[in-house]
Amino acid sequence: MKKTVVVGATDNPARYAYKAVHRLQQHGHEVVPVGIRKSEVGGKPIITDLSQPVDGVDTVTLYVGPQNQPYWYDYILSLQPKRIIFNPGTENHEFEKMASEANIETLHHCTLVMLATDSY
């Protein structure tokens, strides 16, 4: 299974990031929720301290709009994930280029759809 960091994690059940955490867990993936507000989702604390290391990350799935992504650039790149999923509304050419230069695959896709179609 793929260890996945959900950037933009929230305890709000109406948000797609919340749904993604739960669906990833339902599919057996280890989830690391990361966000700006301390809380918990899926029984896990949301990490707000960007100095907290996370090892062995396969995927970062983004639920943060491009205008707020620069705050996350260094953190996400430091995780050295195999891929970053830019969910609808998170597309960002500048960050995609940075990821590509760091040999990180980028995808424009929806994590929830990928899970539903067994293409995750």
Contacts in CASP RR format, 6 or more apart in sequence:
PFRMAT RR
TARGET T0000
AUTHOR 0000-0000-0000
METHOD contacts of the structure
MODEL  1
MKKTVVVGATDNPARYAYKAVHRLQQHGHEVVPVGIRKSEVGGKPIITDL
SQPVDGVDTVTLYVGPQNQPYWYDYILSLQPKRIIFNPGTENHEFEKMAS
EANIETLHHCTLVMLATDSY
1 27 0 8 1.000
1 28 0 8 1.000
1 29 0 8 1.000
1 30 0 8 1.000
2 29 0 8 1.000
2 30 0 8 1.000
2 58 0 8 1.000
2 59 0 8 1.000
2 120 0 8 1.000
3 29 0 8 1.000
3 30 0 8 1.000
3 32 0 8 1.000
3 56 0 8 1.000
3 57 0 8 1.000
3 58 0 8 1.000
3 59 0 8 1.000
4 24 0 8 1.000
4 29 0 8 1.000
4 30 0 8 1.000
4 31 0 8 1.000
4 32 0 8 1.000
4 57 0 8 1.000
4 58 0 8 1.000
4 59 0 8 1.000
4 60 0 8 1.000
4 61 0 8 1.000
5 31 0 8 1.000
5 32 0 8 1.000
5 33 0 8 1.000
5 34 0 8 1.000
5 54 0 8 1.000
5 57 0 8 1.000
5 59 0 8 1.000
5 60 0 8 1.000
5 61 0 8 1.000
5 76 0 8 1.000
5 79 0 8 1.000
5 81 0 8 1.000
6 17 0 8 1.000
6 20 0 8 1.000
6 21 0 8 1.000
6 24 0 8 1.000
6 31 0 8 1.000
6 32 0 8 1.000
6 33 0 8 1.000
6 34 0 8 1.000
6 61 0 8 1.000
6 63 0 8 1.000
7 34 0 8 1.000
7 35 0 8 1.000
7 60 0 8 1.000
7 61 0 8 1.000
7 62 0 8 1.000
7 63 0 8 1.000
7 64 0 8 1.000
7 72 0 8 1.000
7 76 0 8 1.000
8 17 0 8 1.000
8 33 0 8 1.000
8 34 0 8 1.000
8 35 0 8 1.000
8 36 0 8 1.000
8 62 0 8 1.000
8 63 0 8 1.000
8 64 0 8 1.000
9 17 0 8 1.000
9 18 0 8 1.000
9 21 0 8 1.000
9 33 0 8 1.000
9 34 0 8 1.000
9 35 0 8 1.000
9 41 0 8 1.000
9 46 0 8 1.000
9 63 0 8 1.000
10 17 0 8 1.000
10 18 0 8 1.000
10 35 0 8 1.000
10 37 0 8 1.000
10 39 0 8 1.000
10 41 0 8 1.000
10 46 0 8 1.000
11 18 0 8 1.000
11 37 0 8 1.000
11 39 0 8 1.000
11 40 0 8 1.000
11 41 0 8 1.000
11 46 0 8 1.000
12 18 0 8 1.000
13 19 0 8 1.000
15 63 0 8 1.000
16 63 0 8 1.000
16 87 0 8 1.000
16 112 0 8 1.000
17 33 0 8 1.000
17 41 0 8 1.000
17 63 0 8 1.000
18 41 0 8 1.000
19 112 0 8 1.000
20 61 0 8 1.000
20 63 0 8 1.000
20 87 0 8 1.000
20 111 0 8 1.000
20 112 0 8 1.000
21 31 0 8 1.000
21 33 0 8 1.000
21 41 0 8 1.000
21 42 0 8 1.000
21 44 0 8 1.000
22 41 0 8 1.000
22 42 0 8 1.000
23 111 0 8 1.000
23 112 0 8 1.000
23 115 0 8 1.000
24 31 0 8 1.000
24 111 0 8 1.000
24 115 0 8 1.000
25 31 0 8 1.000
25 42 0 8 1.000
27 115 0 8 1.000
27 120 0 8 1.000
29 120 0 8 1.000
31 42 0 8 1.000
31 44 0 8 1.000
32 44 0 8 1.000
32 47 0 8 1.000
32 54 0 8 1.000
32 57 0 8 1.000
33 40 0 8 1.000
33 41 0 8 1.000
33 42 0 8 1.000
33 44 0 8 1.000
33 45 0 8 1.000
33 46 0 8 1.000
33 47 0 8 1.000
34 46 0 8 1.000
34 47 0 8 1.000
34 48 0 8 1.000
34 50 0 8 1.000
34 75 0 8 1.000
35 46 0 8 1.000
35 47 0 8 1.000
35 48 0 8 1.000
36 48 0 8 1.000
37 46 0 8 1.000
37 48 0 8 1.000
38 45 0 8 1.000
38 46 0 8 1.000
38 48 0 8 1.000
39 45 0 8 1.000
39 46 0 8 1.000
40 46 0 8 1.000
47 54 0 8 1.000
50 72 0 8 1.000
50 74 0 8 1.000
50 75 0 8 1.000
54 79 0 8 1.000
57 79 0 8 1.000
57 80 0 8 1.000
57 81 0 8 1.000
57 82 0 8 1.000
58 81 0 8 1.000
58 82 0 8 1.000
58 83 0 8 1.000
59 81 0 8 1.000
59 82 0 8 1.000
59 83 0 8 1.000
59 84 0 8 1.000
59 85 0 8 1.000
60 76 0 8 1.000
60 79 0 8 1.000
60 81 0 8 1.000
60 83 0 8 1.000
60 84 0 8 1.000
60 85 0 8 1.000
61 84 0 8 1.000
61 85 0 8 1.000
61 87 0 8 1.000
61 111 0 8 1.000
62 69 0 8 1.000
62 84 0 8 1.000
62 85 0 8 1.000
62 86 0 8 1.000
62 87 0 8 1.000
62 90 0 8 1.000
63 87 0 8 1.000
63 90 0 8 1.000
64 72 0 8 1.000
64 90 0 8 1.000
65 89 0 8 1.000
65 90 0 8 1.000
65 92 0 8 1.000
66 89 0 8 1.000
66 90 0 8 1.000
66 91 0 8 1.000
66 92 0 8 1.000
66 94 0 8 1.000
66 95 0 8 1.000
69 90 0 8 1.000
69 92 0 8 1.000
69 95 0 8 1.000
73 95 0 8 1.000
73 98 0 8 1.000
76 84 0 8 1.000
76 99 0 8 1.000
77 98 0 8 1.000
77 99 0 8 1.000
77 102 0 8 1.000
77 104 0 8 1.000
80 102 0 8 1.000
80 104 0 8 1.000
81 104 0 8 1.000
82 104 0 8 1.000
82 105 0 8 1.000
83 104 0 8 1.000
83 105 0 8 1.000
83 106 0 8 1.000
83 107 0 8 1.000
84 95 0 8 1.000
84 96 0 8 1.000
84 99 0 8 1.000
84 104 0 8 1.000
84 105 0 8 1.000
84 106 0 8 1.000
84 107 0 8 1.000
85 107 0 8 1.000
85 109 0 8 1.000
85 111 0 8 1.000
85 114 0 8 1.000
86 92 0 8 1.000
86 96 0 8 1.000
86 106 0 8 1.000
86 107 0 8 1.000
86 108 0 8 1.000
86 109 0 8 1.000
87 109 0 8 1.000
87 110 0 8 1.000
87 111 0 8 1.000
88 110 0 8 1.000
91 108 0 8 1.000
96 106 0 8 1.000
99 105 0 8 1.000
99 106 0 8 1.000
100 106 0 8 1.000
111 120 0 8 1.000
114 120 0 8 1.000
END
